[in-house]
Every structure is written in structure tokens, then in C-alpha cells.
Amino acid sequence: MTARTSAMIASFADPDQRTTQAPFGHALAALAQERPEIVGLSADLTKYTDMHVFREAHPDRFFQMGMSEQVLLGAAAGMAEVGLVPFATTYAVFASRRAYDFLCLDIAEPGLNVTVVGGLPGLTTGYGPSHQATEDLAILRGCPNLTIVDPCDSVDLEQAVPALADHDGPTYLRLLRGAVPTVLDEYDYRFELGRAAELRGGRDVVLISTGLMTMRALQAAARLEADHVDVAVLHVPTIKPLDQDAILAAAGTDRLVLTCENHTVIGGLGEAVGSTLALAGVAARFGQVALPDQFLAAGALPTLHERYGLSTDALVARIRAELA
């Protein structure tokens, strides 16, 4: 009998890659041990957003709202109004599409300290368009007051959780759940809200990446060393506000500049970087590695990442083609 893995909870980790189990859930539970004002909420997706770890550690501070995302965000707003610090978890498609008005007017407009946690961001499930949040950044970047974070790995997530709890205002966190790759501990990395980090230098190409694509950017850079192609990687964990100074410094050379993101080409990191360069008058050789502006197919994650250009092989091929 062939073992099967649910497309809903499939991991994007490579075979034999180091991973950390449920880093968000463990980080939130540990932080709540020190801070009694932290509460956790779920919209009937506790297991699938790693909120079950928090629920087991702090059952009296966990609230199950059921399949009602508008109620989830409205309740989180009410809790923040009385001094609690809510982390409200659901799938990214539901937080951005279904409950946007509540996020915008109940949370962002009054500037409340609520972290909305969106699971299955971009192409991290094979379940098709109903669950693939390929346009969540495009939707939410237009919301005033909202800080947006797209972590690369377990290290990023573990460090982002306390930073978001400390942030005075609403945040949206793109959640990586389950067995999450552990990558950034090899790069002397420290998450700083609103700041990009150069993970490696390079003379020929600079990859400006976010989310899981930073992992792929690092893998591509290492592989291209064999071809004597020197690739720099600038990791941008905070999409809004964007670290424009770091981006302008990285792009202000004659290197090829490619943005890499697990999001559609419309309205995400690529367009944010492109507009930053254009408004600053920087004429860089610029391109985007991102998902197409279309509803994507269902299927196995490795197959989909290869098909839509997010795999390491596809990224290496794209860089080689651009340099040819």
C-alpha cells in the first residue's frame, strides 16, 4: 500500500532537510508563559495552523470561534480593545478574502495590537484555488496601518512571534506550519521587524527574496557557484513597511536583480521593489520570479512548484537564462 500525504498539510521541505515541528505554536506558547495578556484564537483550524500547541499549554486562553472568520477577527479586535494581545489564526485565503472588511475596519483602522496569522500562504497546498492564497499580499498591502511579515523558515517564525506581540499595531503573518525547514541559523541571522538582511554577497546577481523563496534563493546561489556565478541573497521578511534603503543599496549596482516570492506577480514583493526602484530613478536590470496571474492547478507540491517556477531547479534555470 502506498503511503499518502494530505495535500492540505503537505510540507514544502526537501527530503532529508532539517526541520522544526510547529515553530509558530511553540514560540507562541513559550511567549504566553511570560506574558499573561497573550491569547490565541482559531476558526476551526487549530491543528492545521499549529495553534493546538498553544491550546494544550494555555487552554484557558484559547478561544475556538468555529468556521466564522468574520467573528474571529471581530472577537480579536474586542479582546485587543481591553488590553489583551490576540493571535488570530485561520487560512490566509479566509483572512484576506472572506474577512477583509473586519480586518480593515475593526483592527487596522483603530490600530489595534492584533496579529492575524494566515496559514497556507501562496502555493503551500495542493488543494487548488479555494485554498491557495496566491494574492493575499496584493489584497492586504493596500490596507493602511497593517504590517505584513513573510518568514522564510522556523528561525524567522520563532523570532517574529515576540516581535509582533511587541509591535504597537496590527500585523499579518504568513504562517509556515507543520514540519518547517530550519535554514537561517547558518547565516548569523536575526529577525528585525521592518528590516531586510543580506544573507550572502555576490558580484553577478542579487536575489531579493521573501518567505520560503529565500530558502530556494540560498539553494540556487550555492548551486550556481559551480558555474562561477556569484549570487547575493537579500532576505526581506517584512513586506510592509518595506526596507527601501536596503533594496536600493542592493539594486544600485550593475548586477542582475531578481525578486523571488511565493505570491502572484501582481501586487507582491516584485511590484513593491519595482516601484521603489522606479521612483528612486534606479535603472536596474530587473525581473520577477513569482507565480503567474492565474488560478493555479491542484496537485502535489513538488510538481506544482516546478510547474510554476518556484522550485530550486526552476530558479537556477531562470538565472542562467537571464545571464546567457
Secondary structure, DSSP 8 states (H G I E B T S, - for coil): ------TTT-----TT--EEESHHHHHHHHHHHH-TTEEEEESS-TGGGTHHHHHHH-GGGEEE--S-HHHHHHHHHHHHHTT-EEEEEEEHHIIIIISHHHIIIIIITTT---EEEEESBSS--SS-TTT-BTTHHHHHTTSTT-EEE---SHHHHHHHHHHHHHSSS-EEEEE--SEEE--GGGTT----TT--EEEE--SSEEEEE-THHHHHHHHHHHHHGGGT--EEEEE--EEES--HHHHHHHHSSSSEEEEEEEEESSSSHHHHHHHHHHHTT---EEEEEEE-SS----S-HHHHHHHTT-SHHHHHHHHHHHH-
